[in-house]
Amino acid sequence: MSPSRKDFLKLSAAGAVGLGLGPEGLLASENATFGPPRDGEAIRPRDGRNQEAPRRLDILVLGGTGFIGPYQVRYAVDRGHQVTLFNRGSGAEMFPELETLIGDRNGDLESLRGRRWDLVIDNAQSRPDWVEMAAEFLKDATDHFMFVSSRSAYSDLSRVPMTSEAPTWTYESAGLEPGDPLPYGLAKAESERAALRIMPGRATIVRPGLIIGPDDETDRFTYWPVRIDRGGEVLAPGDGSDPVQIIDVRDFTEFMVHLGEDGTIGTFNVVGPRVPRRFDELLYGIRAVTTAETELVWVDREFLAQMAVRPYAEMPVWRPPTPGNEGFARFDLTPEVEAGLTFRPLAVTARDTLDYHYSRSPERRARLRAGLSAEREVEVLRAWRERRG
């Protein structure tokens, strides 16, 4: 039987203390809420950051009902800002207390006409034409346009450390012609260029890495807390030394709101922690918030390749610094930290992710969308033992 929410929090207390997470951290997690608002609940950010902002903004969020959007919206409202949503109508269901302007990014922007906002946040996933259309329509309606891009926009991840000055994808570097279907990274890079061209001196670009935490339906990070909490022998990739930089959805969206409050213009990488975490530190840190009897079995990269166990796919989060990817998880975050980026303890993210996972239906809990199946993991571990004699 899966543990209840309260049972799970009690069981994880010892691990939280082991990671230096005091009673305040446990209380914050117990008060946290996930997903769409429930009966007027609001996300309670840590460290008092839920206090009202020094100035009130009128914010337009294009989208706002996916994974990151609800956290953007609810944190901004909690800070005292006026938030308007633009989407096909889902915002009215998710945030009935907020104004939702009905329209379609694919051409119907008329509901935005004649309005003005201090900040526009564009959550477009991978359509440069949508970003260009929205920016053109709103170029006289705002002083600050913020676009959510991606670490995937970089065409060269070999630099150590990585900074926002690294080159991004172009049609030439991707070997494509205008009109060709765009891969995700090039689409993000082209979207950035559209925003910067149309909103010169007024555009902020944020490039997150893997966004993790409660409400993430991709399960790319969730795989590890769930797998470790199941206990037993856990296949762990590499030798544990490979670096990791990811970002809790709440750290990401809080940072965006604070950039808007400060009127900060520029391009920022949003990953963490500031000093890259080793992969063994990630997995042992996750294990510390469970009571599972777990043994991590480290399997070298070459053997995993032979067994068709791929980094970032069957082994989520893990991307070893192979040639061309040396800087993937080695970002210099000095400008971002100076601009206000902060990081929750791993214990909080891991525990809240597990808590959210256990709140899902039994059918959904049984079907993770990332990582190895239990049967495949056993097969690979058996082959690894045979290889080692």
CORCORHU-V454985 format. One record per residue. RES is the residue in one small letter. SS is DSSP state (H for helix, E for strand, - for the rest). PHI is phi in degrees with one decimal (999 if undefined). OMEGA is omega in radians with two decimals (NA if undefined). Layout:
BEGIN
res = [RES & RES]
ss = [SS & SS]
phi = [PHI & PHI]
omega = [OMEGA & OMEGA]
END
This chain:
BEGIN
res = [m & s & p & s & r & k & d & f & l & k & l & s & a & a & g & a & v & g & l & g & l & g & p & e & g & l & l & a & s & e & n & a & t & f & g & p & p & r & d & g & e & a & i & r & p & r & d & g & r & n & q & e & a & p & r & r & l & d & i & l & v & l & g & g & t & g & f & i & g & p & y & q & v & r & y & a & v & d & r & g & h & q & v & t & l & f & n & r & g & s & g & a & e & m & f & p & e & l & e & t & l & i & g & d & r & n & g & d & l & e & s & l & r & g & r & r & w & d & l & v & i & d & n & a & q & s & r & p & d & w & v & e & m & a & a & e & f & l & k & d & a & t & d & h & f & m & f & v & s & s & r & s & a & y & s & d & l & s & r & v & p & m & t & s & e & a & p & t & w & t & y & e & s & a & g & l & e & p & g & d & p & l & p & y & g & l & a & k & a & e & s & e & r & a & a & l & r & i & m & p & g & r & a & t & i & v & r & p & g & l & i & i & g & p & d & d & e & t & d & r & f & t & y & w & p & v & r & i & d & r & g & g & e & v & l & a & p & g & d & g & s & d & p & v & q & i & i & d & v & r & d & f & t & e & f & m & v & h & l & g & e & d & g & t & i & g & t & f & n & v & v & g & p & r & v & p & r & r & f & d & e & l & l & y & g & i & r & a & v & t & t & a & e & t & e & l & v & w & v & d & r & e & f & l & a & q & m & a & v & r & p & y & a & e & m & p & v & w & r & p & p & t & p & g & n & e & g & f & a & r & f & d & l & t & p & e & v & e & a & g & l & t & f & r & p & l & a & v & t & a & r & d & t & l & d & y & h & y & s & r & s & p & e & r & r & a & r & l & r & a & g & l & s & a & e & r & e & v & e & v & l & r & a & w & r & e & r & r & g]
ss = [- & - & - & - & H & H & H & H & H & H & H & H & H & H & H & H & H & H & - & - & - & - & H & H & H & H & H & H & H & H & H & - & - & - & - & - & - & - & - & - & - & - & - & - & - & - & - & - & - & - & - & - & - & - & - & - & - & E & E & E & E & E & - & - & - & - & - & - & H & H & H & H & H & H & H & H & H & H & - & - & - & E & E & E & E & E & E & - & - & H & H & H & H & H & - & - & - & - & E & E & E & E & - & E & - & - & - & E & - & H & H & H & - & - & - & - & E & - & E & E & E & E & - & - & - & - & - & H & H & H & H & H & H & H & H & H & H & H & - & - & - & E & - & - & E & E & E & E & - & - & H & H & H & E & - & - & - & - & - & - & - & E & - & - & - & - & - & E & - & - & H & H & H & H & - & - & - & - & - & - & - & - & - & H & H & H & H & H & H & H & H & H & H & H & H & H & H & H & - & - & - & - & E & E & E & E & E & E & - & - & E & E & - & - & - & - & - & - & - & - & - & H & H & H & H & H & H & H & H & H & - & E & E & E & E & E & E & - & - & - & - & - & E & E & E & E & E & E & H & H & H & H & H & H & H & H & H & H & H & H & H & H & - & - & - & E & E & E & E & E & - & E & E & E & E & E & E & E & H & H & H & H & H & H & H & H & H & - & - & - & - & - & - & E & E & E & E & E & E & - & H & H & H & H & H & H & - & - & - & - & E & - & - & - & E & - & - & - & - & - & - & - & - & - & - & - & - & - & - & - & E & - & - & H & H & H & H & H & - & - & - & - & - & - & - & H & H & H & H & H & H & H & H & H & H & H & H & H & H & - & - & H & H & H & H & - & - & - & - & - & - & - & - & H & H & H & H & H & H & H & H & H & H & H & H & H & H & H & -]
phi = [999 & -70.6 & -68.7 & -72.8 & -58.1 & -67.5 & -60.5 & -64.1 & -63.8 & -65.7 & -64.9 & -87.8 & -61.2 & -61.5 & -64.8 & -64.0 & -63.8 & -62.6 & -96.0 & 81.0 & -97.5 & -81.0 & -58.6 & -62.7 & -64.8 & -65.4 & -64.5 & -62.2 & -66.6 & -66.3 & -90.3 & -67.0 & -124.8 & -126.0 & 76.0 & -60.9 & -57.7 & -122.2 & 54.0 & 80.4 & -66.6 & -135.9 & -61.3 & -105.9 & -64.4 & -78.2 & 54.8 & 71.2 & -76.7 & -87.5 & -67.1 & -64.1 & -70.4 & -64.7 & -142.1 & -90.0 & -111.0 & -95.4 & -117.5 & -105.9 & -111.2 & -85.6 & 102.4 & 91.2 & -123.9 & -89.4 & -75.9 & -81.7 & -56.0 & -58.1 & -70.6 & -57.3 & -64.1 & -70.6 & -68.6 & -62.0 & -64.2 & -62.2 & -83.1 & 98.5 & -86.8 & -92.1 & -117.6 & -116.6 & -106.8 & -127.9 & -165.7 & -83.6 & 128.8 & -66.4 & -64.8 & -66.8 & -79.5 & -79.5 & -129.0 & -63.0 & -83.0 & -105.6 & -75.8 & -117.5 & -92.3 & -87.4 & -174.7 & -141.2 & -60.7 & -87.6 & 138.6 & -97.3 & -111.9 & -59.9 & -66.5 & -87.8 & -67.0 & 81.7 & -106.7 & -141.7 & -135.0 & -73.1 & -143.2 & -116.4 & -109.4 & -107.3 & -99.4 & -53.5 & -77.0 & -156.3 & -127.1 & -57.1 & -66.3 & -66.7 & -64.9 & -62.8 & -63.2 & -66.8 & -63.5 & -62.3 & -67.1 & -106.2 & -63.4 & -102.8 & -111.3 & -155.7 & -101.3 & -149.2 & -118.3 & -116.6 & -114.2 & -88.2 & -97.9 & -164.2 & -58.3 & -66.2 & -67.8 & -76.0 & -90.7 & -131.5 & -107.3 & -88.3 & -75.6 & -133.7 & -82.1 & -82.2 & -138.2 & -69.7 & -81.6 & -64.2 & -67.5 & -107.6 & -63.4 & -128.8 & -58.4 & -65.9 & -69.2 & -86.8 & 69.8 & -123.2 & -116.0 & -53.2 & 103.3 & -71.6 & -58.0 & -95.8 & -66.4 & -56.0 & -62.2 & -66.4 & -61.1 & -65.1 & -63.8 & -65.7 & -63.8 & -58.4 & -63.6 & -64.1 & -63.1 & -67.7 & -70.5 & -83.3 & -118.5 & -61.5 & 74.1 & -129.2 & -106.3 & -117.4 & -111.3 & -115.5 & -116.7 & -76.2 & -87.9 & -67.4 & -92.4 & -127.7 & 120.3 & -60.6 & 81.5 & -76.9 & -89.3 & -77.2 & 66.7 & -68.1 & -92.1 & -54.6 & -49.8 & -71.0 & -57.9 & -66.6 & -65.2 & -67.6 & -67.2 & -73.8 & 82.5 & 83.1 & -79.9 & -112.2 & -68.8 & -116.8 & -84.4 & 77.4 & -112.8 & 92.4 & -92.1 & -67.6 & -77.8 & -133.8 & -137.3 & -133.2 & -149.4 & -67.4 & -56.6 & -74.7 & -63.9 & -63.3 & -72.9 & -62.6 & -59.2 & -60.7 & -63.0 & -69.9 & -60.5 & -65.7 & -62.3 & -85.4 & 64.8 & -79.1 & -105.1 & 147.9 & -119.5 & -132.2 & -89.7 & -121.4 & -138.9 & -170.8 & -76.5 & -59.2 & -93.7 & -51.2 & -91.5 & -68.2 & -66.8 & -67.8 & -64.5 & -61.9 & -71.2 & -68.7 & -65.6 & -64.8 & -59.8 & -67.0 & -98.4 & -119.2 & -110.0 & -71.0 & -84.9 & -129.2 & -121.3 & -85.1 & -107.5 & -83.9 & -119.0 & -70.3 & -61.4 & -64.5 & -66.5 & -60.8 & -62.4 & -63.6 & -90.3 & 58.7 & -101.1 & -94.8 & -59.3 & 67.6 & -122.9 & -65.7 & -114.3 & -60.9 & 74.6 & -74.9 & -139.2 & -65.8 & -77.9 & -72.1 & -52.1 & 96.9 & -121.6 & -59.5 & -98.7 & -54.3 & -126.0 & -135.2 & -89.3 & -82.6 & -100.7 & -55.7 & -62.5 & -69.3 & -64.5 & -63.9 & -84.8 & 116.7 & -69.8 & -128.6 & -134.2 & -69.2 & -61.9 & -55.9 & -58.7 & -67.1 & -62.4 & -63.6 & -67.2 & -66.3 & -66.0 & -63.8 & -58.7 & -64.7 & -57.9 & -71.9 & -81.9 & -80.7 & -66.2 & -55.8 & -64.3 & -70.8 & -62.6 & -79.9 & -127.4 & -68.3 & -95.7 & -147.5 & 92.0 & -75.5 & -71.6 & -60.6 & -66.7 & -68.1 & -61.5 & -60.1 & -62.0 & -67.3 & -64.6 & -63.4 & -64.8 & -65.4 & -65.1 & -64.4 & -62.1 & -84.9 & 78.3]
omega = [3.13 & -3.13 & 3.04 & -3.14 & -3.11 & 3.10 & -3.10 & -3.14 & 3.11 & -3.11 & -3.07 & -3.07 & -3.12 & 3.11 & -3.14 & 3.11 & 3.14 & 3.12 & 3.09 & -3.14 & -3.04 & -3.11 & -3.14 & 3.13 & 3.12 & 3.13 & -3.14 & 3.14 & -3.10 & 3.13 & -3.05 & 3.04 & -3.07 & 3.02 & -3.11 & -3.13 & 3.11 & 3.07 & 3.05 & 3.12 & 3.08 & 3.04 & 3.13 & -3.10 & -3.11 & 3.00 & 3.07 & -3.09 & 3.06 & 3.09 & -3.08 & -3.13 & 3.13 & 3.06 & -3.08 & -3.13 & 2.88 & -3.01 & 3.00 & 3.09 & 3.09 & -3.00 & 3.01 & -3.12 & 3.09 & -3.12 & -3.06 & -3.03 & -3.13 & 3.11 & 3.04 & -3.02 & -3.03 & 3.08 & 3.12 & 3.11 & 3.14 & 3.12 & 3.08 & -3.11 & 3.04 & -3.06 & 3.03 & 3.13 & 3.03 & 3.10 & -3.08 & 3.09 & -3.11 & 3.13 & 3.14 & 3.10 & -3.08 & -3.11 & -3.07 & -3.13 & -3.12 & 3.08 & 3.05 & 3.06 & -3.06 & 3.11 & -3.07 & 3.13 & -3.08 & 3.03 & -3.08 & -3.12 & -3.00 & -3.12 & 3.11 & -3.01 & 3.05 & 3.14 & 3.10 & 3.13 & 3.08 & -3.09 & 3.01 & 3.08 & -3.10 & -3.13 & -3.10 & -3.02 & -3.05 & 3.12 & 3.14 & -3.14 & 3.08 & 3.14 & 3.14 & -3.13 & -3.13 & -3.14 & 3.10 & -3.09 & -3.01 & -3.02 & 3.08 & -3.05 & -3.13 & 3.05 & -3.06 & -3.12 & -3.09 & -3.11 & 3.11 & 3.13 & -3.06 & 2.97 & -3.14 & 3.12 & -3.11 & 3.09 & -3.11 & 3.12 & -3.10 & -3.07 & 3.06 & -0.03 & 3.04 & 3.03 & -3.13 & 3.12 & 3.14 & -3.09 & 3.08 & -3.09 & 2.96 & 3.07 & -3.11 & -3.10 & 3.10 & -3.13 & -3.08 & 3.07 & 3.04 & -3.07 & 3.07 & 3.02 & -3.04 & 2.95 & -3.01 & -3.09 & 3.12 & 3.11 & 3.10 & -3.14 & 3.11 & 3.09 & 3.08 & -3.10 & 3.10 & -3.14 & -3.12 & 3.14 & -3.05 & -3.12 & -3.09 & 3.14 & -3.11 & -3.04 & 3.00 & 3.13 & 3.06 & -3.08 & 3.12 & 2.91 & 3.11 & -3.14 & -3.00 & 3.04 & -3.13 & -3.13 & 3.09 & -3.10 & 3.09 & -3.14 & -3.07 & 2.99 & -3.07 & 3.13 & -3.03 & 3.05 & -3.12 & -3.12 & -3.13 & 3.14 & 3.10 & 3.06 & -3.12 & 3.11 & -3.11 & 3.07 & 3.13 & -2.99 & 3.06 & 3.14 & 3.10 & -3.04 & -3.06 & -3.05 & 3.13 & 2.95 & -3.13 & -3.11 & 3.03 & -3.09 & -3.12 & 3.05 & -3.14 & -3.04 & 3.05 & 3.11 & 3.13 & -3.13 & 3.14 & 3.02 & 3.10 & 3.14 & -3.12 & -3.10 & -3.05 & 3.11 & 3.11 & 3.14 & -3.02 & 3.00 & -3.06 & 3.06 & 3.13 & 0.04 & -3.09 & 3.02 & -3.08 & 3.13 & 3.04 & -3.11 & 3.09 & 3.07 & 3.10 & -3.06 & 3.10 & 3.07 & 3.07 & -3.12 & -3.08 & 3.14 & 3.06 & 3.02 & -3.05 & 2.98 & -2.97 & 2.97 & 3.09 & 3.13 & -3.07 & -3.07 & -2.98 & -2.99 & -3.09 & 3.13 & 3.11 & 3.10 & 3.12 & -3.13 & 3.12 & 3.02 & -2.93 & 2.99 & 3.06 & 3.10 & 3.08 & 3.04 & -3.07 & 3.11 & -3.03 & 2.99 & -3.10 & -3.11 & 3.10 & -3.13 & -3.09 & -3.14 & -3.05 & -3.08 & -3.05 & -3.13 & 3.11 & -3.14 & 2.97 & -3.05 & -3.14 & 3.14 & -3.11 & 3.13 & 3.10 & 3.12 & 3.03 & 3.14 & 3.10 & -3.02 & 3.02 & 3.02 & 3.09 & -3.13 & -3.13 & -3.12 & -3.11 & -3.10 & -3.14 & 3.09 & 3.08 & 3.12 & 3.11 & -3.14 & -3.11 & 3.09 & -3.11 & -3.12 & 3.10 & -3.14 & -3.13 & 3.12 & -3.08 & -3.05 & 3.05 & -3.07 & 3.12 & 3.07 & -3.13 & 2.95 & 3.14 & -3.12 & -3.13 & 3.11 & 3.11 & -3.14 & -3.12 & 3.13 & 3.10 & 3.13 & 3.12 & 3.12 & 3.11 & 3.11 & -3.08 & 3.05 & NA]
END
